[in-house]
Amino acid sequence: MLPLMVRGSMFNSWKAMWVVLLEDGIEFYKKKSDNSPKGMIPLKGSTLTSPCQDFGKRMFVFKITTTKQQDHFFQAAFLEERDAWVRDIKKATKCIEGGQKFARKSTRRSIRLPETIDLGALYLSMKDTEKGVKELNLEKDKKIFNHCFTGNCVIDWLVSNKSVRNRQEGLMIASSLLNEGYLQPAGDLSKNAVDGTAENPFLDNADAFYYFPDSGFFCEENSSDDDVILKEEFRGVIIKQGCLLKQGHRRKNWKVRKFILREDPAYLHYYDPAGGEDPLGAIHLRGCVVTSVESNLDGKKSEEENLFEIITADEVHYFLQAATPKERIEWIKAIQVASRTGK
């Protein structure tokens, strides 16, 4: 039983509820101590949408649509929590379709964790910069995985640190850390294991990559050509460029940036207009949502601002300002085209 924000046919507004994933549905309770649920959502025949962008101001939302075409919305506190719910719900629906019994592995009873194991404390020990699991930059399939580590390194650390008695027990603890969101899969091999119905979603394997959710992990393409090292995101055709005001994520201040829009793959790179060949940052546009913002960020009505907002597939928000209403419309239309056609 975990807390989520819930909205749907039973609630016209967002409510904080305690949510339980069962083998055939989702129950939600007003209080953790309640014996009877306030409602139940059947999963058989339902569809899952994540990320859900029906609510522009809310992040980490996913949606379940039942066979009766009733929409139920859930909001997690952070990205990893939402992804963990989505993975478990997908497993449950897959088990229903295959006639299998689903049991969420993130409960102590289902994985038979010893009561003496404190996953939170163990996670902090693993992240210790001197004695913890070492974060590396690993390469596989022409991709570089930054700030991550292999599955067998995690098991090696658990055994050498005397946190477990053997590798089999280490596999059980590592699976628990994965199911509770303390570890995240990186790369196809580890992600496929998590999405499957195997008893242990964690792999004791040198080719299975994982990372800590707050480590700054990112993956980048790597070229095997020594003469031409060109990132995937720069291979797209330039379809529009110009200067816009961009709001910073940390200080919330506005600065003029030169923007270059590319499609296939769809990226919006921004540069220092004073010069410099390397971009200050990039916005991946595939699957993004872009809309006009008719009020300023202080909530006051202002149609003179020419603001618009880009919400990426990972639900990162970018606020931009054009010089004129016409320019804003041109940028919005161009970004919409690139987001649908680019990869």
VOBA-1610 file (N, C-alpha, C; in pm, whole numbers, padded with zeros to 5 digits, always signed):
BEGIN
Met+00085-00119+00000Met+00000+00000+00000Met+00089+00124+00000Leu+00074+00207-00105Leu+00157+00325-00119Leu+00069+00446-00155Pro+00108+00568-00114Pro+00027+00686-00143Pro+00048+00738-00284Leu-00063+00777-00350Leu-00060+00841-00480Leu-00171+00945-00485Met-00156+01042-00574Met-00266+01133-00603Met-00355+01065-00708Val-00488+01068-00686Val-00581+00994-00771Val-00691+01088-00819Arg-00730+01071-00946Arg-00844+01143-01000Arg-00911+01053-01104Gly-01044+01051-01106Gly-01114+00967-01202Gly-01264+00981-01191Ser-01336+00876-01233Ser-01482+00881-01235Ser-01540+00893-01095Met-01467+00850-00993Met-01516+00857-00855Met-01478+00988-00787Phe-01376+01057-00840Phe-01332+01183-00782Phe-01319+01287-00893Asn-01387+01400-00877Asn-01379+01506-00977Asn-01254+01591-00962Ser-01191+01581-00846Ser-01067+01656-00821Ser-00960+01559-00771Trp-00836+01605-00765Trp-00726+01520-00721Trp-00736+01494-00571Lys-00722+01366-00532Lys-00729+01326-00392Lys-00606+01241-00359Ala-00551+01261-00240Ala-00442+01176-00194Ala-00501+01047-00138Met-00465+00933-00197Met-00522+00804-00156Met-00409+00703-00136Trp-00440+00600-00059Trp-00349+00486-00043Trp-00389+00381-00145Val-00295+00340-00230Val-00326+00256-00345Val-00259+00119-00331Val-00335+00015-00366Val-00286-00122-00359Val-00305-00188-00495Leu-00200-00247-00548Leu-00207-00321-00674Leu-00231-00469-00644Leu-00344-00521-00691Leu-00379-00661-00674Leu-00350-00737-00804Glu-00379-00867-00804Glu-00350-00945-00924Glu-00449-00917-01036Asp-00565-00859-01006Asp-00664-00833-01110Asp-00716-00689-01110Gly-00663-00604-01023Gly-00713-00467-01019Gly-00636-00380-00922Ile-00683-00257-00908Ile-00622-00160-00818Ile-00727-00112-00720Glu-00696-00120-00591Glu-00784-00068-00487Glu-00723+00058-00428Phe-00808+00152-00384Phe-00756+00270-00317Phe-00837+00300-00192Tyr-00765+00344-00090Tyr-00819+00368+00044Tyr-00796+00513+00084Lys-00888+00568+00162Lys-00873+00705+00210Lys-00764+00713+00316Lys-00760+00612+00404Lys-00659+00605+00509Lys-00587+00471+00502Lys-00463+00470+00544Lys-00387+00346+00542Lys-00446+00241+00634Ser-00513+00286+00740Ser-00570+00193+00838Ser-00710+00145+00801Asp-00769+00197+00693Asp-00905+00156+00654Asp-00909+00009+00614Asn-01019-00057+00652Asn-01036-00199+00617Asn-01105-00217+00482Ser-01185-00120+00441Ser-01260-00132+00316Ser-01213-00025+00217Pro-01190-00063+00091Pro-01145+00034-00008Pro-01256+00128-00050Lys-01218+00247-00095Lys-01314+00343-00148Lys-01353+00311-00292Gly-01274+00231-00357Gly-01306+00194-00494Gly-01208+00092-00546Met-01241+00035-00663Met-01156-00067-00725Met-01160-00050-00876Ile-01044-00056-00940Ile-01034-00043-01085Ile-00992-00178-01142Pro-01076-00243-01223Pro-01037-00371-01283Pro-00933-00350-01393Leu-00835-00437-01399Leu-00728-00423-01497Leu-00752-00504-01625Lys-00841-00602-01620Lys-00864-00686-01737Lys-00918-00602-01853Gly-00846-00606-01965Gly-00889-00532-02083Gly-00860-00384-02078Ser-00794-00338-01974Ser-00767-00194-01960Ser-00644-00155-02042Thr-00630-00025-02065Thr-00513+00028-02134Thr-00440+00125-02042Leu-00308+00127-02054Leu-00224+00210-01968Leu-00153+00315-02053Thr-00159+00441-02010Thr-00092+00550-02080Thr+00009+00617-01988Ser+00137+00615-02028Ser+00241+00679-01949Ser+00356+00721-02041Pro+00398+00847-02037Pro+00342+00952-01950Pro+00210+01002-02002Cys+00123+01047-01911Cys-00005+01106-01947Cys+00009+01257-01940Gln-00026+01324-02048Gln-00008+01469-02055Gln-00141+01544-02060Asp-00245+01482-02002Asp-00375+01547-01998Asp-00378+01667-01904Phe-00283+01670-01810Phe-00278+01778-01713Phe-00141+01845-01724Gly-00137+01961-01794Gly-00010+02025-01825Gly+00071+02068-01705Lys+00004+02101-01595Lys+00074+02151-01477Lys+00117+02039-01382Arg+00077+01916-01409Arg+00110+01805-01320Arg+00210+01711-01387Met+00312+01672-01312Met+00415+01584-01363Met+00398+01443-01309Phe+00459+01345-01375Phe+00465+01205-01332Phe+00325+01144-01322Val+00240+01173-01420Val+00103+01123-01423Val+00094+01003-01518Phe+00018+00900-01479Phe-00017+00792-01571Phe-00167+00769-01565Lys-00220+00709-01671Lys-00365+00693-01684Lys-00402+00549-01713Ile-00508+00500-01651Ile-00565+00369-01679Ile-00706+00389-01734Thr-00733+00335-01853Thr-00865+00341-01914Thr-00926+00202-01913Thr-01040+00187-01847Thr-01104+00057-01834Thr-01181+00021-01961Thr-01234-00100-01965Thr-01313-00145-02080Thr-01441-00064-02098Lys-01486+00001-01991Lys-01605+00088-01999Lys-01568+00231-02038Gln-01442+00249-02083Gln-01391+00379-02127Gln-01393+00484-02015Gln-01370+00437-01894Gln-01355+00528-01780Gln-01206+00554-01757Asp-01170+00681-01747Asp-01031+00721-01728Asp-01002+00742-01579His-00892+00683-01533His-00847+00701-01396His-00702+00750-01400Phe-00675+00861-01333Phe-00544+00924-01337Phe-00472+00908-01203Phe-00342+00884-01211Phe-00259+00867-01092Phe-00136+00956-01107Gln-00097+01022-00999Gln+00022+01106-01000Gln+00119+01059-00892Ala+00241+01024-00936Ala+00345+00983-00842Ala+00424+01105-00796Ala+00507+01085-00696Ala+00585+01196-00640Ala+00709+01226-00724Phe+00762+01124-00793Phe+00882+01143-00873Phe+00885+01041-00986Leu+00974+01060-01080Leu+00976+00981-01203Leu+00994+00832-01177Glu+01089+00797-01091Glu+01117+00656-01066Glu+00997+00585-01003Glu+00924+00657-00917Glu+00806+00598-00854Glu+00699+00570-00960Arg+00678+00666-01049Arg+00580+00642-01155Arg+00619+00523-01242Asp+00747+00517-01282Asp+00792+00408-01368Asp+00778+00272-01299Ala+00800+00267-01167Ala+00785+00142-01093Ala+00639+00096-01094Trp+00545+00190-01073Trp+00402+00156-01081Trp+00366+00107-01221Val+00414+00176-01322Val+00381+00138-01459Val+00433-00001-01492Arg+00556-00032-01448Arg+00612-00165-01474Arg+00527-00273-01408Asp+00487-00251-01282Asp+00410-00353-01210Asp+00271-00369-01269Ile+00208-00259-01311Ile+00075-00269-01371Ile+00082-00343-01504Lys+00188-00317-01582Lys+00206-00391-01708Lys+00223-00540-01683Lys+00299-00574-01579Lys+00317-00716-01545Lys+00184-00779-01506Ala+00105-00707-01427Ala-00024-00760-01381Ala-00117-00785-01499Thr-00127-00691-01592Thr-00215-00709-01708Thr-00164-00821-01800Lys-00031-00833-01808Lys+00026-00942-01889Lys-00007-01077-01828Cys-00003-01085-01696Cys-00038-01210-01628Cys-00185-01242-01647Ile-00272-01141-01643Ile-00415-01163-01664Ile-00440-01219-01804Glu-00375-01160-01903Glu-00391-01206-02041Glu-00341-01349-02060Gly-00234-01385-01988Gly-00177-01519-02002Gly-00232-01621-01904Gly-00329-01580-01823Gly-00387-01672-01726Gly-00295-01706-01612Gln-00195-01618-01584Gln-00101-01641-01476Gln-00142-01561-01353Lys-00085-01596-01239Lys-00113-01525-01115Lys-00004-01423-01091Phe-00045-01301-01065Phe+00051-01193-01043Phe+00065-01165-00895Ala+00190-01150-00850Ala+00217-01108-00713Ala+00323-01001-00719Arg+00292-00884-00670Arg+00389-00775-00675Arg+00509-00810-00588Lys+00626-00809-00647Lys+00745-00856-00577Lys+00800-00756-00476Ser+00739-00636-00470Ser+00793-00534-00382Ser+00741-00543-00239Thr+00673-00652-00204Thr+00629-00671-00066Thr+00723-00765+00005Arg+00739-00747+00134Arg+00832-00831+00210Arg+00788-00978+00208Arg+00657-01001+00212Arg+00611-01140+00216Arg+00644-01213+00087Ser+00622-01147-00029Ser+00640-01216-00156Ser+00787-01249-00182Ile+00880-01165-00136Ile+01021-01194-00160Ile+01091-01250-00036Arg+01015-01261+00075Arg+01066-01321+00199Arg+01193-01253+00248Leu+01189-01122+00253Leu+01304-01047+00302Leu+01318-01065+00453Pro+01437-01084+00503Pro+01456-01088+00648Pro+01418-00953+00709Glu+01355-00956+00825Glu+01311-00832+00889Glu+01428-00742+00928Thr+01548-00800+00938Thr+01666-00722+00978Thr+01721-00638+00863Ile+01675-00665+00739Ile+01726-00593+00623Ile+01655-00458+00611Asp+01732-00352+00613Asp+01682-00216+00593Asp+01728-00170+00455Leu+01639-00175+00357Leu+01678-00143+00220Leu+01726+00002+00206Gly+01664+00093+00280Gly+01706+00233+00275Gly+01848+00252+00323Ala+01882+00189+00435Ala+02018+00199+00488Ala+02118+00131+00396Leu+02077+00017+00339Leu+02164-00055+00246Leu+02191+00030+00122Tyr+02090+00099+00075Tyr+02104+00187-00042Tyr+02207+00298-00014Leu+02200+00358+00104Leu+02295+00463+00139Leu+02437+00409+00146Ser+02453+00286+00197Ser+02586+00225+00202Ser+02640+00198+00061Met+02550+00156-00029Met+02592+00130-00166Met+02636+00257-00237Lys+02579+00371-00198Lys+02612+00498-00263Lys+02733+00567-00200Asp+02791+00510-00095Asp+02908+00570-00032Asp+03020+00585-00135Thr+03075+00706-00145Thr+03173+00734-00250Thr+03303+00656-00233Glu+03336+00615-00111Glu+03461+00543-00087Glu+03442+00392-00079Lys+03338+00348-00007Lys+03321+00205+00018Lys+03203+00144-00055Gly+03131+00223-00131Gly+03012+00174-00198Gly+03041+00115-00335Val+02933+00093-00410Val+02943+00041-00547Val+02998+00153-00637Lys+03101+00121-00713Lys+03167+00221-00796Lys+03086+00248-00923Glu+03057+00376-00947Glu+02987+00417-01068Glu+03089+00435-01181Leu+03056+00380-01298Leu+03148+00380-01411Leu+03079+00433-01536Asn+03158+00459-01639Asn+03107+00487-01773Asn+03130+00362-01857Leu+03024+00293-01891Leu+03032+00164-01959Leu+02982+00175-02102Glu+03043+00099-02191Glu+03007+00104-02333Glu+02950-00030-02379Lys+02840-00021-02454Lys+02777-00142-02508Lys+02691-00102-02628Asp+02703-00178-02737Asp+02624-00155-02858Asp+02635-00011-02908Lys+02758+00042-02909Lys+02788+00177-02956Lys+02718+00285-02874Lys+02687+00253-02750Lys+02630+00350-02657Lys+02718+00358-02534Ile+02727+00476-02477Ile+02802+00495-02353Ile+02703+00524-02240Phe+02706+00440-02137Phe+02619+00454-02021Phe+02700+00519-01908Asn+02665+00641-01875Asn+02740+00717-01776Asn+02680+00701-01637His+02767+00693-01535His+02726+00683-01394His+02642+00557-01370Cys+02692+00443-01411Cys+02618+00318-01388Cys+02714+00208-01346Phe+02662+00086-01328Phe+02742-00028-01283Phe+02673-00155-01331Thr+02745-00266-01324Thr+02691-00393-01375Thr+02621-00471-01263Gly+02535-00563-01305Gly+02463-00645-01209Gly+02553-00731-01124Asn+02657-00791-01185Asn+02745-00877-01106Asn+02829-00796-01006Cys+02854-00667-01038Cys+02926-00581-00942Cys+02842-00556-00817Val+02712-00543-00834Val+02623-00524-00720Val+02626-00648-00630Ile+02617-00766-00691Ile+02619-00890-00612Ile+02755-00908-00545Asp+02863-00877-00618Asp+02998-00885-00559Asp+03007-00796-00435Trp+02952-00674-00444Trp+02958-00580-00333Trp+02877-00630-00213Leu+02760-00684-00239Leu+02676-00734-00130Leu+02744-00849-00056Val+02810-00938-00132Val+02877-01052-00071Val+03001-01006+00006Ser+03085-00923-00057Ser+03209-00878+00008Ser+03182-00789+00129Asn+03069-00719+00126Asn+03032-00631+00237Asn+02961-00707+00349Lys+02945-00839+00328Lys+02878-00926+00425Lys+02733-00884+00451Ser+02672-00824+00350Ser+02529-00792+00359Ser+02444-00914+00330Val+02501-01012+00258Val+02433-01138+00227Val+02533-01252+00247Arg+02479-01374+00255Arg+02566-01490+00277Arg+02618-01551+00148Asn+02543-01536+00039Asn+02583-01596-00088Asn+02520-01517-00202Arg+02556-01554-00324Arg+02510-01480-00441Arg+02359-01496-00462Gln+02303-01611-00430Gln+02160-01631-00445Gln+02081-01537-00354Glu+02128-01523-00232Glu+02064-01430-00140Glu+02086-01286-00187Gly+02206-01259-00242Gly+02233-01127-00297Gly+02140-01093-00411Leu+02107-01193-00492Leu+02014-01172-00604Leu+01876-01134-00553Met+01834-01194-00444Met+01704-01163-00385Met+01702-01020-00331Ile+01810-00978-00263Ile+01817-00843-00208Ile+01824-00740-00320Ala+01905-00769-00424Ala+01917-00676-00536Ala+01783-00660-00609Ser+01709-00770-00622Ser+01575-00762-00683Ser+01482-00675-00600Ser+01495-00684-00468Ser+01414-00600-00380Ser+01449-00453-00396Leu+01578-00424-00404Leu+01621-00286-00426Leu+01569-00232-00559Leu+01566-00318-00660Leu+01517-00279-00791Leu+01366-00254-00787Asn+01294-00343-00723Asn+01148-00330-00716Asn+01104-00209-00635Glu+01184-00171-00537Glu+01149-00057-00452Glu+01200+00075-00508Gly+01270+00072-00624Gly+01313+00195-00688Gly+01449+00245-00645Tyr+01521+00169-00560Tyr+01655+00212-00519Tyr+01757+00192-00631Leu+01729+00100-00722Leu+01810+00078-00841Leu+01721+00090-00964Gln+01779+00133-01077Gln+01706+00145-01201Gln+01780+00071-01312Pro+01708+00006-01405Pro+01774-00066-01514Pro+01820+00029-01623Ala+01935-00001-01684Ala+01988+00078-01796Ala+02028-00020-01906Gly+01979+00002-02025Gly+02010-00089-02135Gly+01902-00193-02155Asp+01899-00250-02275Asp+01791-00342-02312Asp+01789-00469-02227Leu+01905-00525-02196Leu+01910-00653-02124Leu+01844-00642-01987Ser+01884-00543-01909Ser+01829-00528-01774Ser+01684-00481-01779Lys+01647-00396-01876Lys+01509-00350-01887Lys+01415-00463-01925Asn+01458-00551-02015Asn+01375-00665-02055Asn+01352-00761-01937Ala+01454-00775-01852Ala+01439-00862-01734Ala+01336-00804-01637Val+01336-00671-01623Val+01240-00605-01534Val+01098-00617-01589Asp+01083-00602-01720Asp+00950-00606-01782Asp+00895-00747-01794Gly+00980-00848-01780Gly+00935-00987-01791Gly+00867-01035-01663Thr+00834-01163-01661Thr+00765-01222-01546Thr+00855-01320-01470Ala+00987-01306-01487Ala+01080-01395-01418Ala+01074-01373-01267Glu+01114-01474-01192Glu+01110-01465-01045Glu+01202-01355-00996Asn+01321-01344-01057Asn+01416-01241-01018Asn+01434-01141-01133Pro+01385-01019-01117Pro+01401-00920-01225Pro+01542-00866-01236Phe+01627-00890-01134Phe+01764-00842-01135Phe+01856-00950-01192Leu+01956-00909-01270Leu+02046-01004-01336Leu+02187-00995-01279Asp+02240-01106-01235Asp+02379-01117-01189Asp+02465-01138-01314Asn+02486-01030-01388Asn+02543-01041-01522Asn+02630-00919-01550Ala+02744-00941-01613Ala+02835-00830-01644Ala+02783-00743-01758Asp+02685-00791-01834Asp+02629-00714-01946Asp+02499-00644-01908Ala+02452-00664-01785Ala+02331-00598-01737Ala+02370-00473-01658Phe+02324-00358-01701Phe+02364-00230-01641Phe+02252-00175-01553Tyr+02292-00108-01444Tyr+02197-00045-01351Tyr+02255+00088-01303Tyr+02169+00171-01242Tyr+02217+00298-01189Tyr+02132+00342-01071Phe+02186+00433-00990Phe+02111+00492-00881Phe+02022+00603-00938Pro+01896+00614-00892Pro+01803+00710-00954Pro+01844+00855-00944Asp+01927+00893-00845Asp+01968+01032-00830Asp+02117+01052-00863Ser+02170+00966-00950Ser+02315+00968-00976Ser+02356+01060-01089Gly+02262+01109-01167Gly+02297+01186-01286Gly+02323+01098-01407Phe+02267+00976-01407Phe+02285+00882-01518Phe+02234+00941-01650Phe+02310+00915-01758Phe+02260+00945-01892Phe+02332+00855-01991Cys+02268+00835-02104Cys+02322+00747-02208Cys+02344+00831-02334Glu+02457+00808-02401Glu+02484+00881-02524Glu+02535+00787-02631Glu+02508+00826-02755Glu+02554+00746-02869Glu+02703+00765-02887Asn+02767+00662-02939Asn+02912+00670-02965Asn+02939+00621-03107Ser+03026+00689-03180Ser+03060+00651-03316Ser+03189+00571-03318Ser+03193+00469-03400Ser+03315+00389-03414Ser+03411+00451-03517Asp+03367+00556-03587Asp+03450+00623-03686Asp+03537+00728-03617Asp+03668+00710-03616Asp+03759+00802-03548Asp+03768+00937-03617Asp+03741+00940-03747Asp+03753+01065-03821Asp+03628+01153-03808Val+03512+01090-03799Val+03387+01165-03790Val+03311+01116-03668Ile+03324+01190-03558Ile+03249+01157-03438Ile+03130+01251-03430Leu+03014+01202-03467Leu+02895+01285-03477Leu+02784+01225-03394Lys+02738+01296-03294Lys+02629+01247-03212Lys+02502+01232-03295Glu+02420+01137-03257Glu+02297+01109-03328Glu+02209+01234-03339Glu+02205+01315-03233Glu+02112+01427-03230Glu+02148+01537-03328Phe+02271+01540-03379Phe+02312+01644-03473Phe+02296+01601-03619Arg+02245+01483-03643Arg+02234+01433-03780Arg+02107+01479-03850Gly+02016+01537-03774Gly+01890+01581-03832Gly+01905+01703-03921Val+01810+01719-04014Val+01809+01833-04107Val+01757+01957-04033Ile+01827+02069-04046Ile+01784+02194-03982Ile+01662+02249-04055Ile+01552+02270-03982Ile+01429+02319-04045Ile+01391+02460-03997Lys+01453+02505-03887Lys+01426+02640-03841Lys+01533+02682-03741Gln+01566+02811-03741Gln+01658+02863-03641Gln+01630+03011-03616Gly+01668+03057-03498Gly+01645+03195-03461Gly+01666+03213-03312Cys+01649+03336-03265Cys+01671+03369-03124Cys+01539+03376-03048Leu+01542+03321-02926Leu+01427+03323-02835Leu+01477+03349-02695Leu+01388+03394-02609Leu+01419+03401-02467Leu+01387+03266-02404Lys+01476+03219-02317Lys+01456+03092-02248Lys+01467+03112-02098Gln+01376+03051-02023Gln+01382+03060-01878Gln+01471+02948-01822Gly+01562+02983-01733Gly+01649+02883-01670Gly+01574+02799-01571His+01616+02673-01554His+01548+02581-01463His+01580+02609-01317Arg+01700+02657-01289Arg+01740+02677-01150Arg+01707+02817-01100Arg+01762+02918-01167Arg+01744+03055-01119Arg+01616+03120-01172Lys+01550+03057-01271Lys+01426+03108-01329Lys+01445+03243-01399Asn+01570+03278-01432Asn+01594+03403-01503Asn+01586+03378-01654Trp+01563+03486-01730Trp+01546+03475-01874Trp+01672+03522-01946Lys+01713+03444-02048Lys+01829+03481-02127Lys+01801+03454-02275Val+01861+03537-02359Val+01847+03518-02503Val+01936+03402-02547Arg+01878+03310-02622Arg+01952+03197-02675Arg+01923+03180-02825Lys+02023+03135-02896Lys+02002+03100-03036Lys+01956+02954-03044Phe+01843+02930-03110Phe+01786+02795-03118Phe+01797+02743-03261Ile+01833+02614-03272Ile+01837+02544-03400Ile+01749+02420-03389Leu+01648+02412-03475Leu+01552+02301-03472Leu+01587+02201-03582Arg+01605+02075-03543Arg+01636+01968-03637Arg+01528+01861-03631Glu+01506+01796-03743Glu+01411+01684-03746Glu+01480+01556-03793Asp+01431+01445-03745Asp+01478+01310-03781Asp+01629+01292-03757Pro+01677+01288-03632Pro+01598+01294-03509Pro+01561+01438-03469Ala+01452+01447-03393Ala+01395+01577-03358Ala+01461+01633-03231Tyr+01543+01736-03248Tyr+01610+01802-03136Tyr+01605+01953-03154Leu+01594+02023-03042Leu+01603+02168-03040Leu+01725+02205-02956His+01835+02246-03023His+01958+02284-02954His+01960+02434-02931Tyr+02015+02475-02818Tyr+02027+02619-02792Tyr+02171+02655-02759Tyr+02210+02775-02811Tyr+02348+02820-02807Tyr+02356+02960-02747Asp+02477+02997-02706Asp+02505+03134-02667Asp+02508+03218-02795Pro+02421+03320-02808Pro+02417+03398-02932Pro+02546+03476-02958Ala+02628+03493-02855Ala+02754+03566-02872Ala+02857+03483-02947Gly+02834+03353-02959Gly+02928+03268-03031Gly+02952+03137-02959Gly+03025+03047-03022Gly+03052+02915-02966Gly+02990+02806-03050Glu+03070+02704-03086Glu+03021+02597-03172Glu+02939+02494-03096Asp+02968+02474-02968Asp+02900+02372-02890Asp+02773+02428-02828Pro+02662+02350-02831Pro+02536+02397-02771Pro+02543+02399-02619Leu+02466+02488-02560Leu+02454+02492-02414Leu+02363+02381-02364Gly+02276+02331-02450Gly+02184+02224-02410Gly+02100+02180-02528Ala+02020+02075-02506Ala+01937+02020-02612Ala+01804+01973-02554Ile+01699+01985-02632Ile+01566+01938-02594Ile+01525+01831-02694His+01507+01707-02646His+01462+01599-02734His+01311+01612-02752Leu+01268+01629-02878Leu+01130+01666-02905Leu+01038+01549-02938Arg+01094+01430-02957Arg+01010+01316-02994Arg+00904+01293-02886Gly+00776+01300-02925Gly+00667+01274-02830Gly+00638+01389-02736Cys+00693+01508-02765Cys+00672+01621-02674Cys+00537+01687-02699Val+00498+01773-02608Val+00379+01856-02623Val+00424+02001-02619Val+00375+02083-02713Val+00410+02225-02716Val+00282+02306-02724Thr+00268+02405-02636Thr+00145+02485-02628Thr+00178+02630-02599Ser+00085+02718-02639Ser+00096+02859-02602Ser+00066+02874-02454Val+00131+02971-02392Val+00105+03004-02252Val+00050+03146-02250Glu-00078+03160-02218Glu-00145+03290-02227Glu-00137+03371-02099Ser-00064+03323-02002Ser-00041+03400-01881Ser+00105+03387-01844Asn+00160+03487-01777Asn+00301+03478-01739Asn+00318+03381-01624Leu+00440+03351-01588Leu+00467+03244-01493Leu+00435+03285-01350Asp+00393+03411-01330Asp+00346+03453-01197Asp+00196+03438-01184Gly+00132+03390-01292Gly-00010+03365-01288Gly-00095+03483-01333Lys-00034+03598-01371Lys-00107+03715-01412Lys-00134+03708-01562Lys-00255+03746-01601Lys-00293+03742-01741Lys-00209+03839-01823Ser-00152+03791-01934Ser-00069+03879-02017Ser-00058+03819-02155Glu-00133+03875-02251Glu-00131+03824-02387Glu-00018+03885-02470Glu+00059+03976-02410Glu+00168+04041-02480Glu+00299+03962-02469Glu+00300+03857-02388Glu+00425+03788-02357Glu+00477+03702-02472Asn+00384+03644-02552Asn+00422+03551-02660Asn+00497+03430-02606Leu+00453+03380-02491Leu+00517+03265-02428Leu+00464+03135-02488Phe+00550+03032-02488Phe+00504+02897-02515Phe+00587+02799-02434Glu+00532+02680-02417Glu+00591+02579-02328Glu+00611+02448-02403Ile+00726+02387-02382Ile+00754+02252-02435Ile+00760+02156-02317Ile+00681+02049-02323Ile+00686+01943-02222Ile+00735+01816-02291Thr+00852+01770-02256Thr+00911+01654-02322Thr+00842+01526-02279Ala+00876+01415-02347Ala+00819+01285-02312Ala+00859+01243-02170Asp+00971+01295-02121Asp+01016+01269-01984Asp+00959+01372-01885Glu+00866+01455-01935Glu+00796+01554-01854Glu+00888+01660-01793Val+00984+01704-01874Val+01064+01821-01839Val+01001+01942-01907His+00981+02051-01833His+00913+02169-01883His+01013+02277-01923Tyr+00995+02334-02044Tyr+01078+02444-02092Tyr+00985+02560-02130Phe+01014+02680-02078Phe+00936+02798-02111Phe+01020+02889-02201Leu+00960+02926-02316Leu+01029+03008-02416Leu+00942+03128-02451Gln+01006+03234-02503Gln+00934+03355-02539Gln+00979+03404-02675Ala+00882+03421-02765Ala+00911+03474-02899Ala+00895+03625-02899Ala+00939+03689-03008Ala+00934+03835-03016Ala+00796+03885-03054Thr+00722+03806-03135Thr+00590+03848-03182Thr+00494+03729-03178Pro+00364+03754-03179Pro+00267+03643-03185Pro+00287+03555-03308Lys+00318+03615-03422Lys+00339+03538-03544Lys+00459+03444-03529Glu+00568+03495-03471Glu+00687+03412-03452Glu+00659+03297-03357Arg+00581+03323-03253Arg+00545+03216-03160Arg+00469+03105-03232Ile+00371+03142-03316Ile+00293+03042-03389Ile+00383+02961-03482Glu+00477+03028-03549Glu+00568+02959-03641Glu+00654+02857-03567Trp+00707+02896-03451Trp+00789+02803-03374Trp+00706+02684-03325Ile+00586+02710-03276Ile+00500+02601-03225Ile+00468+02501-03335Lys+00431+02552-03452Lys+00397+02462-03563Lys+00518+02381-03608Ala+00633+02444-03616Ala+00755+02373-03659Ala+00794+02265-03558Ile+00784+02296-03429Ile+00818+02197-03326Ile+00719+02082-03326Gln+00592+02113-03347Gln+00490+02006-03354Gln+00518+01910-03469Val+00556+01962-03585Val+00588+01878-03700Val+00709+01790-03669Ala+00814+01851-03614Ala+00936+01775-03582Ala+00908+01667-03478Ser+00825+01696-03379Ser+00798+01598-03273Ser+00723+01477-03324Arg+00645+01494-03431Arg+00568+01381-03485Arg+00647+01301-03587Thr+00736+01367-03663Thr+00806+01298-03771Thr+00945+01252-03733Gly+01009+01322-03639Gly+01145+01285-03598Gly+01146+01172-03501Lys+01261+01101-03494Lys+01269+00989-03399Lys+01337+01031-03272
//
